[in-house]
Amino acid sequence: MERPAPVASHASTAAGDEGNVPSESPSASRAQADGPVTAAGPADGIQGNEDDIQAEDVSSSDADSSYDDAALSFTQSLTSSVTKYKYENGRRYHAYEDGKYFLPNDEEENDRLDLFHHLLTLRCNDKLHLAPIGSNPQRILDLGTGTGIWAIEMGDAYPSAEIIGNDFSPIQPSSVPPNVQFEVDDIENTWLFSSPFDYIHCRYLAGSLANWPKLMSQAFAHTKPGGWVEFHDFDMKFYSTDKSFVPGSAPDIWTSEIANGVRAIGREPEPGPKLKGWVEDAGFINVFHQVLPIPVGPWPKDKRLKEVGACDLSMFLQGLEGISLRVLTMAKNWSAEEVLAFLPQVRKDLRNRRIHALHDLHIVYAQKPY
């Protein structure tokens, strides 16, 4: 079937051209941080306003160049029953609860997830968490742990804590700190943990869940009084503050098609802007919300943000096929050949140094009342 061609190409578009229609910042009409900040002030020093991200000057000679720079019941033990993987379009997918998650679980995807961990930690000023959990937490739960890298680093940072990470796929390493364990589980099922947690952590589950309010309710029930929860997730839309990102471009079409496809399979593709409301509705207090713009590409002047942008660009370039193939062929009736023919247009624009694209990471943490 014929796919929509981009309305505008970025290949020869200069930043700030008079004729471009700007893609409005999704955060233009909202505060960058709201809710009370606890005395610990863990978010201090993190650049949170997209207007603070300045683009590095680019000379005319290279302005148009491209650049690449155990538990009970539902919990499954790591056995062959969950490692009978499914293969589609040359990519490997998890076997447990097949069809609920549209991203692959092969080595290429795992490498991308580890890069994403580095990106998010770097954007948060090298902090593994922002919630003020103290120096001696006892029980920590990492929802949708992925490769387990965050849980492993938390295990090293907090030797006092028992840390449990759960996920659909048993892709985590076997050599981990003694206080870290992994379980294969569907976090949308009823949780049967015997003891509550001091801290529950959840990030990057965009497109993974059908019922976020249920997840929040279960998190509330399984958090100790006075304990904390923390959620990091995204708004998928790309935008710019200088008119360099044009609506109707290939990346704009791509995000719309992915988001619509994920909604068609009953999942929420953009949970970030809704996290604060869900947390408050669940009964948590002392809710903190911050929006951190993430640059796509190493165009910012700031050294840290330049590295964040380089990681983000690499993450997208590496993950485009894995993000796109299953959801577009399953939910949007694209053929695999159509997907693979369209993605080079997306890559071309994402690599364009003169496009200062951003997308928003929402961070919410909150406390359960005593």
Secondary structure as GFF3:
##gff-version 3
##sequence-region A 1 370
A	DSSP	beta_strand	33	34	.	.	.	ID=ss1
A	DSSP	three_ten_helix	50	52	.	.	.	ID=ss2
A	DSSP	three_ten_helix	80	82	.	.	.	ID=ss3
A	DSSP	beta_strand	86	88	.	.	.	ID=ss4
A	DSSP	beta_strand	91	93	.	.	.	ID=ss5
A	DSSP	alpha_helix	107	123	.	.	.	ID=ss6
A	DSSP	beta_strand	139	143	.	.	.	ID=ss7
A	DSSP	alpha_helix	149	157	.	.	.	ID=ss8
A	DSSP	beta_strand	162	167	.	.	.	ID=ss9
A	DSSP	beta_strand	180	184	.	.	.	ID=ss10
A	DSSP	beta_strand	197	203	.	.	.	ID=ss11
A	DSSP	alpha_helix	212	221	.	.	.	ID=ss12
A	DSSP	beta_strand	223	239	.	.	.	ID=ss13
A	DSSP	alpha_helix	250	264	.	.	.	ID=ss14
A	DSSP	three_ten_helix	272	274	.	.	.	ID=ss15
A	DSSP	alpha_helix	275	282	.	.	.	ID=ss16
A	DSSP	beta_strand	285	295	.	.	.	ID=ss17
A	DSSP	alpha_helix	303	331	.	.	.	ID=ss18
A	DSSP	alpha_helix	336	350	.	.	.	ID=ss19
A	DSSP	beta_strand	358	367	.	.	.	ID=ss20
###
